[in-house]
Amino acid sequence: MAMEPVGLAVGIAGLAGILSTCLDVIERVDIYKDFDRDSRSLAVQLDAEKLRLKKWACDVGFRQGKLSNDHHTALNDPQVRLMAVELLSVIKAICGAVTTSELGLDENLATVTRGIQSLPKSSESRRQKLVWSLRGKARRTSQVENLGVLVQHLHNLVPPDSSFPGGEATNKSNETCAYGIGVSLRPRPLELKHSSSISYVASRASTDLVSVGKGDGRLTPATAAETRRDLRAWLACPPPNDLLPEAKERRINGTCDWIIDRPEFVEWLALNEACKIVDDTERLLWVNGPAGFGKTVLCARIIEHLRSISQTPVVYFFLSSEFESRDNSYAAIRAWVHQMASSDQITYQLVREKWLAQNEQFATETEIVSIFREILQVVPGAILVLDGLDECTWLGKAPHDGKSLGRFLNTVIGAITNTASRLLVVGRDEPEIRSAMMCSKNCEELKIDPEDVQSDVARYARSIVDKKLPRKDEATREGVSKMLADRSNGQLLWVKLDEDSLRSWKNKKQLEDAINEIPSGLDHVYERNWTGISKLPEPIRKRAYSLLQWAAFALRPLTVNEISEAMLIDEEDFNFPEDELPDEGLH
């Protein structure tokens, strides 16, 4: 805060005026509605500083709104008066700077009290408590600390224990001080660098005041952690899953590296070098391929590579039929926003301010999209990665439907337009996805062919053969792994699902015959499973059919408990067998 210039000829009347105004302001300042023990502690500290200032004013000769004739002799010095006025001006500004609205409290919550406040009432909302913790408490703490420093320097400048000629600190006229009782309070010791320089103190107080005005609240680790948990809840971010670490763990060393040198990927990534250039061009890369080509593992490798070379945020989301998020592709935007808020301080502050300004328990879809757009405007060059969009249950919805993949992709593409952000989508080639992606004028398509993953399949097949046939000689293992890779037609999933045909007791010819008998493609896998189910005994087969029906037509993935309860429903019997309900311990 810039001090107003005050001449050295500040008179006694001027000093009395600013002191009177300052005492009136500080009398009105109080800790507002208490939310915890910390705020009660601040209330006590504030009351103590108020009392010290009142006692100082009384002891240096301030009575009934003006300085008495027998005021402290130091106040006759114009420079001392000037510095006292500056200190009092800062005190006045500090005590008046933090309003109830800045503290995040409603005006009707503010109470003017004297002394210790009551404990919080159960009716006070959690949001009000959090706003107090995040915004009010930090500012109030800084306010009280600054007030204590300034009051102490008033004591140092005009020591009350030598207030009057003769060194007595008592009230000569035996009048009761207008702002306190007639007992002198000794100033507390305070260790400060440059404590003799009042100008330095006033300057430091001004800096602190600016900090308070900007809301530079200092949060404790516990408060910061609680804030992030509540932000995640408000964003309705999908629960974390292990898809990325699992995909990274499944990857065989040396696989998936081919994509890093592909021209389409290199060109898309080269835009990262010019991330500061913002135009109306979308930076999109669509990596697509047939089922079983290891696209999720490939996506995990891309994320790993991007994070190793990019100086900008790299955020990702995996849509999977295994999780409830498959029912809402906008879960990806919520996850992206949360990841950027967790790793970037600017984004965190932006999201926190949005959260504090809202009263809803969860951010709406419209709010999330709006926040997402704002983030991409202030965070240059963010890289967004999305895998498994083809597994979303919204696939096949009409384009005009709010729950269509086309509308979702248009929303994301629109958000990155006129920014330096980039979007990578990995999945199968579905017409709805193709229509939305290729409408963009700058979408690079990278179609995965069997030739692209040939070396990956060879490495993967060899790793399975080495695991299943460790006692076979090198020539046998090499020949069997080559047969697996050649028959797979690029489908790593085919190799994985057919590893059961590899038995250590089989000789080389038997192993080769078993591989040659396996049909190509993945249809045979489902056919084999269906044949196995059909051969089960009647009660078990009926139960298996029921399981498949519930799994196929459920609106979301079911828990074990839910499936177990659903299995007890008999469409021919309206009585529910409660005695057969599963134990609570099932998950």
N, C-alpha and C positions, 0 to 999 in steps of 0.2 A: 504494500500500500504506500503510495507516495504521500509524504507529509506535506501539508499546506505550509508555506513559508510563514513564519511568525517572527516579527522583529524582535530585537533584543530588548525593546522598551515595553515588553509585556508588563502591564501594571498589576497591582495587587487585585484590583477589581476584576481584571480579565482572568487571572488565575482562579479567583474565587468562583467566577462564573463557570469555567470549564470543570472545576472540581465539583461544584454543585450538580451540574448536569450529569457528570460521570457517576456520582453516587446515586442519583435518581435512576439512571439506566441500569446500574449493577443491582439495584434493589429489585428491579423487575425481572432480572435474569434468574432463572431457576432451572433445575433439572425437571424436565417434563415427566409425563406419566412413566413411572418406573417399570422396567421389564425384568430386571435381574439384580443380583447383588452388586454387579459392576456399576450399574447406574446409581445405586444407593451410595456406593463409595464415592462416586463423582459428586453426588449431591453434598456429602459431608465436606469434601475438599473445597467445593465451590463456596459453601457457607463459611468455611474457615477463612478463605481468601477475602470474601466480602467483609467479614468482621475485622480482618487485619487492615483492610483499606479504610474502613470507617474509623477504626482506632487511630490509624496514622493521621487521618484528617483532623480528628479531634485533638490529638496530642500536639499537632503543629499549629493549632490555634484556629481551626475552622469551626465556627459556631453560628447556628441560625442562618445558614446560607451565605455567610461572608466571613472573611478573616478578621479576627479580633485585633485590637491594637497591640496586644502582647503576643503576637504570632512569633513563630520561629524566626530567629535572626537571619538564618541562611536564606530565607525567602526574600530578603532585601536585595540579594544579588540578582541582577537582571538575567545573567546566564543560567543561574539555578532555576529561576522562574520559567525561563524558556524551555529548559529541559524537562521540568516538571509538567509543563503544559503539553509537551510532545508525548511524554509517557502517558499522561491522562487521556490524551486524544486517542492513542492506540488502545488503551484499556476500553474506552468508550466504543471504539469501532469493533473491537473483538467481541464485546458483550452484546453488541447489537447486530453483528454480522450473521449469526447462525439463527435463522428463524425456524418456526415449527415446520413450515413447508420444506425447507432445506433438510431438516432432520428426517423427513419422510413421515411426519405425524400430522394428523388432522388437527385443526385449530381447537376443536372441542375436546381434544385429548390433552391439550396444554393446561397445566394447573400452576398457578402462582402460589407457592407455599413457602413457609419459613421453617427450615429444619429438615429432618429426615423424612422422606416420602414413604408411603405405605408400600407393601409388597404388591406385585402384580396380581390383578384379578383374573379368575379363570375365564372370564368372558372376552378378554383381550385376544385378538386374533394372532395366529402364528405369523402372518405376514407383517403385522405391525411390529412384532418382536424382532423379526428378521431385518426389517428396514431400520429399526433402531440399532441393531447389532452392526449392520453393514454401513450405515450412513451416519446415524445420529451419534452413536457412542464414540466413533473415531473422531468426529469433529468436536464433540463436547470434551473429549479427553485433551485434544490439542488446545482447546479454548481454556480449559482450567490450567493446563501447564503454562501456557503463555501468560495468563493472568497472574499466576504465582511469581513468575520471573519479573514481571513489570512492577508488581507491588513490592517485591523485595528491593528493587532498585530505587523505588521511591523512598524506602527506608534508608538505603545507603546514601542517597542524595541529601535527604533531610532527616537525619537520625532523630527519632522521637525522644530518645533518652537524653537529648540535650536541646529540647525544644525551646526552652525559655532562658532568659538571662539568669545566670546562677546555676544552670545545669539541672534544675528540677523539672520533672516530667509530670507534675500534677496540675490539675486545673485550678489556677490561682483564684478565679472568681467563684469557685465551688459550684459552678453551674453544671447541670447534667448535659453531656454532649448530645447534640441533636441526633447523632447516628450511632450511639453506643453508650455503654456505661463508663464510669470514670476510672476504669482500670487500664493501666498501660500494658500492652502486649509487646514483649521484646521480639524484634525481628528474628526469624529463624536463620541459622547459618545456611548459606547456599554457595556451593562450589561452582564458580563460573570463570571461564577464561575471559580476559579483558573486563573483569567485573568493575574496574575503575572507570571504564569508558562508557558513559551513559549513551553517547551517540551510537556506539556499537550495539548496545542493548536495544535501543529503539529501532535500529536498522534490522537487527535480527528478529525483533518482534514483528516488524512490517513484513519480512519474508515469511514468517510463520503464518501471519494473517492471510497472505496470498495463498499459501498452501491450504489453509482451512477453507478459503473461498472456493478453491478448485476441488475440494472434496478428496484430498489425498489421504483418505482414511487408512490407518494402519491396522490390518486385521491380524488377529492371532491365528496361528496355524489351525486351531480347532474351528474357529469361525470361518476361515477360508475353506476348509474341507467341507463344512456343513453347507456353505454357500454353493459350492460346486455340486454337491449332492442334490440340493433343492433346484438348482438350475437344470440339472439333468432330468429331474422329475417333471419340471414345468415344460421342458422341451418335448416330453414324452418320447425320449430317445429309446429305441429298442434295447432290450437287455443285451449285454455283451455275449458273444459266442466265440467258439474256438475254431471257426472255419479258417481264418488266416493262419494261425499257428499250426493247425492240422495240415493245411495244404503245403505249408513250408516244410513240415516234417516229412510229408510223403514224397516230396520232390527228390529225385536222385541227383547227386552232384553231376553237373555238366549238362543237365537237361534244361529245356526252356530258354537257353541262351540265344537260340537262333533268332528270336524275335527282336533282340536288341539291335541287330544289324540290318533288319528289314527296311527297305527304303521308305515304306509308309510310316513306320514307327519313327525312323530318324527324322523325317520331314515334320511330322507332328511334334516331336520333341524339340526340334530346332526352334520352334516358336518360343520355347522357354528362354532362349537367349535374347529374344526381343520382347520380353514380357512387359517392358515399360511402354511399348507401343500399343496404344489402345485404338481399335477401329471397330467397325461394325461387322467384322468377320468372326464367325464362330470357329473355334478350334476343336474339332471333333475327330475322334478315331474310333471306328467300330471294328472290333475284332470278333469275327464269327466263324463258326465251324460246326460240323455235325456232332451228335451226341457221342460221348465216350472219348473225345479227343483231348481230354485233360485240360479243359479251358480254365477251370478254377485254379488248378495248380499253376498254370501259365500266368493267370492273373496275379497270383501271390508273388511269383517271380518278378513280374513287372513292377508291382508295388515296392518290393524290396529294392529293385534297381533305381526306381524314381527317388526313393527316400535317400539313397546313397549319393545321388548326384544333384538333387534339387535343393535350392536355397529357399524355396517357397513351400507352403503347406501342401502335403499330399494326404488326402483323406479318401476313404474307401467305404464301400458297403457291399456285403454279399447277400443277395436274395436267395433263399433256399426253401424248398418245400418242407424242410425239417422244422422251420420256425414260423411263428405267427406273422412275422413281418411279410410273409409272402402275400398276405391279404391286402397290403397297402404299400404301394411303391413309394409313397411320400415318406415312408419310414427312412428311406435313404437320405432325403434332405435333412430330416431331423438328426440322423446320425452324423452327417457331414457338418452341420452347424455345431453339434456338441464337440466333435473332434477338433474343429478349428478353435472353438472357445477354450478347449483344454490345453492347446499348444501355443496360442497366440494371445498376448495380453490385450491388444487392441480389440480383437474379436470378443474376448471375455468381457471387457468393459461395455462394449456395445450391447451384447446379449443381456448382461446384468441390468443395464439401464432399462432395456425393454421389459424385463421381468419385473423390476421394481415399479414400473409404471402401470402394470396390469393387475387386475384383481382375480382373473380366472385361474382355476387350478392348473389347467393345461393350456399351452399355446395352441390356438386354432391353426388349421391348415393355411388359412390366409395369412396369419401372422408369421408363421414359419417361412413361407415363401417370401414375404416382405423382408424379414430379417436376413434370409439367405441372399437376396439381391443386394442388400446394403453391405453385407460382409464382402461379397465379391467386388464391390466398388472400392472398398478400402484396403483389402488384402490383395496385393498385386500377384498375378501369376499362380493362383491356387490351382492345383491339379485334382480333379474329381474322378474317382474310379468306381465303376458299378459293374458287378458281376451277377449273372444269373437272372437278368430281367425277364428272360423267357419262362422262368419258373413262377412268376407272379400270377396269382389267380385272376388278376385283371385282364390277362391276355384274352383277346377275343371280344372284349366289350366294344360297343359301338363308339365311333370316334367322338360323337357329341356327348357321350356319357362322361360324367365327372370322374368316374373310376375306369378310365381307359389308359392304356400305356401310351397311346399317341398323345393324349393331352398332358400326361406327366412329362414325357420327353420334350414336348413343346415348351412346357414351363421351365425345365432345366436349361434348355438351349436358349430360351429367351433371357434367362438370368445371366448367362455367361456372355451374351452379346454385348458389345461395347465395353468389354473388360478384357483383361489379359489372361483370363482363366482358360483351362482346357478340360475337356471331358473325354474319358475313355470308357466305352461300354463293351463288355465282353459277354458273349452268349451265343445261342443258336440263331440261325437266320430265319426269323419269323416275319411274315408279311407286314404285320402291324408295326414291328420295330423298324423294318427296312423303310417303310413309308415315312415314318417320322424322322429317321436319321438322314436319309438321302434327300430330304427336302432342303436340308441345309446346303448352302452353296460352297461350304468348305469342309465337307466330311470326307475324311480318308477312310476307305474300307480295306481291311486286311482279312482276306478269306483264308482260313487254315485248310491246306490241302494235305493229303497223306504224305506227300514228299517233304513237307515242312517239318513234320514230326517223326520222320523215319528214323533219324538217329536217336531221338528220345525214346521211341518204342523199343529200339534195339537195346539201349541201356537198361530200360525198365524190364524187358524180358529176361535179360541176362541176370539182373538182380534177383528175380523170382526163381529162376532156374538154380542159381547158386544157393538160394535159401532152401529150396525143396529137394535138390539133388546134390548135397554137398560131397557125397562119396563118389560120385561119378568122375571119370577122367575129364580132362580139359576138352578133348575133342568131342566127347558126347555132349557136354554142357554147351559148348559153342554151337554144335549142330542143332540141338533142341531149341535153344534160345533164338537161333536164326529162323527156324521154322515158325515159331510163335510170332515173331515180328512180321514175317512175310504174310502169314495168314490173317493178321489182325486188321489189315487195310487201314492202318493208322489209328485204330481205336485202342487206346491204352486200357480202357475199361474191359474190353474183350479179353485182353491178356490177363487182367486181374481176376475176372470171373472164371476163367478156364484153368487157373493154376491147380485146381483140385484134380485135374487129369494127370498131373505129374506125381507119380508114385515112385518111391526109391526102389521098390522091389522089381520094377519093370526094367527090362533091358532096353537097349537103344532102339531096336525095331519096334518094340511094343509102345515105347514113348512116341515114336514118330507116327505109328498107326493111330494112336489115341488123338494126337493133334490133328491128323488128317480127317478124322471122323467128326470133328467139331464143326458145325455149320458156321459159315461166316456171318458177320453182323451180330446184333444183340437180340434179335427176335427169338432165337432159339433158347436164350437164357430164360425169358419169360415163359415160353412154351414148356420148357423142362420143369419150371417151378409149378406151373398150372397142372401139368400131368402128375407131379408128385402129390399135390393137394387132392386131386381127384381120386387117387388111390388110397387115401386115408380111410379109416373106419368111419361109419356113418356119423357118430356123435362128434368126433374130432373134425371131420370134414365140414359138418354143419357149422361148427364153431369157427372154423377157418373162413368159410364164406361170409359169416357175419362180421368177422374182423375186417375183411377186405371191404365190405360194404360201408362200415362205419368210417374206415380210414379214407375211402375214396370220396365220400359225400359229406364229410364233416367240413364245416366252414373254416375251421382252423385245426392245427395239429392237436390231438387229444393226449392228455396225460394217461399214465398207466391206470390210475384210479378211475378216471372217467371211462376209459375203455372197458375196464373190469365191470363197472356198474352198467354200462350200455349192453354188455354181453348178457346180462341177466334179464333183459327185456325180451319177452316172448310175445310176438304179434298175435298169437292165438290165445294168450292167457292175460287177462287184465289185472291179475294179482301180482304185485311186485314182491319177489322173495327177499325181504330185507335181511333175513338171517344169513343170506349168502353174500352179503356185502363184503368187500375186501377189507383187510386191516388198514388202519390209518397210516401205517408205516410205508405203504407203497408209494412210489414216486412216478 
